[in-house]
Amino acid sequence: MLGASLGLRRWFAPAGPIRSGVEGFLDVGRTFRRLAGPAVADADVGVGLRLSLAGTPGVFHLNAARGLRDGRHAVSLLWNPAP
């Protein structure tokens, strides 16, 4: 699989120990050598909420996205240990 991401993030002024922000993004990907079927390319656009705690490395991501090829929706929650 080959993929790339492009995003624009905006952090807000900290509220106590919590720092928050929003992000708009475009993710693209293409599969190769699938077990069944041809290679597939796809792109998703979405928005996300970013949260971090002062003194703690990393950022929580809550994302909502829509596939441009298939129109499907996805929600994801993840922890990125590198800010």
Backbone as numpy.savetxt, mean C-alpha at the origin, in Angstrom:
# Nx Ny Nz CAx CAy CAz Cx Cy Cz
7.34 -12.86 -10.37 6.49 -11.69 -10.37 7.38 -10.45 -10.37
6.95 -9.46 -11.08 7.63 -8.17 -11.15 6.63 -7.12 -10.70
7.02 -6.22 -9.81 6.08 -5.22 -9.33 6.77 -3.90 -9.03
5.97 -2.86 -8.97 6.46 -1.53 -8.63 5.33 -0.75 -7.97
5.70 0.25 -7.20 4.73 1.07 -6.48 5.14 2.53 -6.57
4.14 3.39 -6.66 4.35 4.83 -6.66 3.34 5.42 -5.70
3.80 6.24 -4.75 2.88 6.79 -3.78 3.24 8.21 -3.39
2.24 8.90 -2.88 2.42 10.25 -2.36 1.87 10.26 -0.94
2.75 10.52 0.03 2.38 10.46 1.44 2.41 11.86 2.04
1.46 12.13 2.93 1.39 13.42 3.63 1.24 13.13 5.11
2.23 13.53 5.90 2.17 13.38 7.36 1.53 14.63 7.96
0.76 14.43 9.03 0.13 15.54 9.76 0.93 15.82 11.03
0.66 16.96 11.67 1.33 17.29 12.92 1.01 16.21 13.95
1.99 15.80 14.75 1.76 14.74 15.74 0.67 15.14 16.73
-0.12 14.15 17.14 -1.13 14.33 18.18 -0.67 13.51 19.38
0.06 14.15 20.29 0.66 13.42 21.40 1.72 12.48 20.86
1.71 11.21 21.29 2.74 10.28 20.83 2.43 9.64 19.48
1.28 9.96 18.91 0.86 9.33 17.65 1.07 10.27 16.47
1.70 9.75 15.45 1.89 10.48 14.19 1.04 9.80 13.14
0.27 10.58 12.38 -0.61 10.00 11.37 -0.40 10.68 10.02
-0.79 9.97 8.99 -0.68 10.51 7.64 -1.59 9.76 6.70
-1.67 10.25 5.48 -2.44 9.60 4.43 -1.53 9.39 3.23
-1.92 8.43 2.39 -1.14 8.16 1.18 -2.06 7.74 0.06
-1.77 8.23 -1.13 -2.40 7.75 -2.35 -1.35 6.96 -3.10
-1.73 5.85 -3.73 -0.72 5.02 -4.37 -1.24 4.32 -5.62
-0.29 3.90 -6.44 -0.52 3.08 -7.61 0.45 1.92 -7.53
-0.07 0.70 -7.52 0.75 -0.52 -7.52 0.54 -1.23 -8.84
1.62 -1.67 -9.47 1.53 -2.44 -10.71 2.32 -3.72 -10.55
1.88 -4.76 -11.22 2.58 -6.04 -11.14 2.30 -6.90 -12.36
3.19 -7.86 -12.59 3.04 -8.80 -13.69 3.59 -10.15 -13.24
2.83 -11.19 -13.48 3.29 -12.54 -13.15 3.94 -13.16 -14.38
4.85 -14.09 -14.13 5.51 -14.84 -15.18 5.55 -16.31 -14.76
5.60 -17.20 -15.72 5.75 -18.64 -15.47 4.74 -19.17 -14.46
3.48 -18.87 -14.68 2.42 -19.37 -13.81 2.23 -20.87 -14.03
1.75 -21.56 -13.03 1.48 -22.99 -13.17 0.37 -23.24 -14.18
-0.61 -22.35 -14.23 -1.72 -22.49 -15.17 -2.07 -21.13 -15.75
-2.23 -21.05 -17.03 -2.66 -19.80 -17.68 -1.50 -18.91 -18.08
-1.84 -17.88 -18.84 -0.81 -16.95 -19.34 -0.37 -15.97 -18.25
0.67 -15.22 -18.56 1.12 -14.15 -17.66 -0.01 -13.14 -17.48
-0.06 -12.53 -16.31 -1.12 -11.56 -16.00 -0.49 -10.27 -15.51
-0.96 -9.15 -16.03 -0.54 -7.84 -15.54 -1.73 -7.18 -14.87
-1.47 -6.42 -13.82 -2.55 -5.74 -13.11 -2.02 -4.46 -12.50
-2.94 -3.56 -12.18 -2.61 -2.32 -11.49 -3.74 -2.01 -10.52
-3.37 -1.51 -9.37 -4.33 -1.10 -8.35 -4.06 0.35 -7.98
-5.13 1.09 -7.72 -5.00 2.44 -7.16 -5.70 2.43 -5.82
-5.17 3.22 -4.89 -5.78 3.21 -3.58 -5.34 4.35 -2.70
-5.89 4.33 -1.50 -5.56 5.31 -0.47 -5.27 4.54 0.82
-4.50 5.17 1.68 -4.15 4.51 2.92 -3.96 5.47 4.06
-4.12 4.94 5.26 -3.87 5.66 6.50 -2.55 5.14 7.06
-1.70 6.03 7.55 -0.42 5.66 8.13 -0.39 6.12 9.59
0.06 5.23 10.47 0.15 5.56 11.90 1.48 5.08 12.44
2.11 5.91 13.26 3.33 5.49 13.94 3.30 6.05 15.36
4.03 5.38 16.24 4.09 5.75 17.64 5.47 6.31 17.93
5.53 7.46 18.60 6.80 8.11 18.90 7.72 7.15 19.64
8.98 7.12 19.25 9.97 6.28 19.89 9.95 4.83 19.44
9.07 4.50 18.51 8.96 3.13 18.01 9.25 3.16 16.51
10.18 2.33 16.03 10.41 2.30 14.59 9.25 1.63 13.87
9.02 2.03 12.66 8.00 1.38 11.84 6.71 2.16 11.73
5.89 1.70 10.79 4.62 2.38 10.47 3.55 1.33 10.19
2.36 1.53 10.78 1.20 0.71 10.42 0.56 1.29 9.16
0.14 0.42 8.25 -0.52 0.83 7.01 -1.92 0.20 6.98
-2.94 0.99 6.78 -4.29 0.50 6.50 -4.64 1.02 5.12
-4.82 0.11 4.14 -5.01 0.49 2.74 -6.33 -0.02 2.20
-6.90 0.75 1.30 -8.05 0.32 0.51 -7.70 0.60 -0.95
-7.88 -0.41 -1.81 -7.48 -0.27 -3.21 -8.51 -0.90 -4.14
-8.45 -0.50 -5.42 -9.33 -1.04 -6.46 -8.47 -1.44 -7.65
-8.70 -2.65 -8.14 -7.97 -3.13 -9.31 -8.46 -2.45 -10.57
-7.53 -1.95 -11.39 -7.93 -1.27 -12.63 -8.32 -2.26 -13.72
-7.77 -3.47 -13.70 -8.10 -4.47 -14.71 -9.38 -5.22 -14.36
-9.49 -5.66 -13.12 -10.62 -6.50 -12.74 -11.69 -5.79 -11.92
-11.43 -4.58 -11.46 -12.43 -3.83 -10.70 -12.65 -4.32 -9.28
-11.87 -5.30 -8.83 -12.05 -5.83 -7.49 -11.46 -4.89 -6.44
-12.02 -4.97 -5.24 -11.58 -4.13 -4.13 -10.78 -4.97 -3.14
-9.85 -4.32 -2.45 -9.05 -5.00 -1.43 -8.77 -4.04 -0.29
-8.71 -4.59 0.91 -8.32 -3.85 2.11 -7.17 -4.62 2.73
-6.13 -3.90 3.14 -4.99 -4.57 3.78 -4.53 -3.78 4.99
-4.01 -4.52 5.95 -3.41 -3.94 7.15 -2.03 -4.57 7.28
-1.00 -3.74 7.40 0.34 -4.29 7.53 1.21 -3.40 8.40
2.31 -3.98 8.85 3.32 -3.28 9.65 4.59 -3.25 8.84
5.12 -2.07 8.62 6.41 -1.90 7.95 7.42 -1.52 9.01
8.36 -2.41 9.36 9.28 -2.10 10.44 10.26 -0.99 10.13
10.47 -0.66 8.87 11.34 0.45 8.49 10.47 1.65 8.16
10.71 2.79 8.79 9.84 3.96 8.54 9.86 4.51 7.15
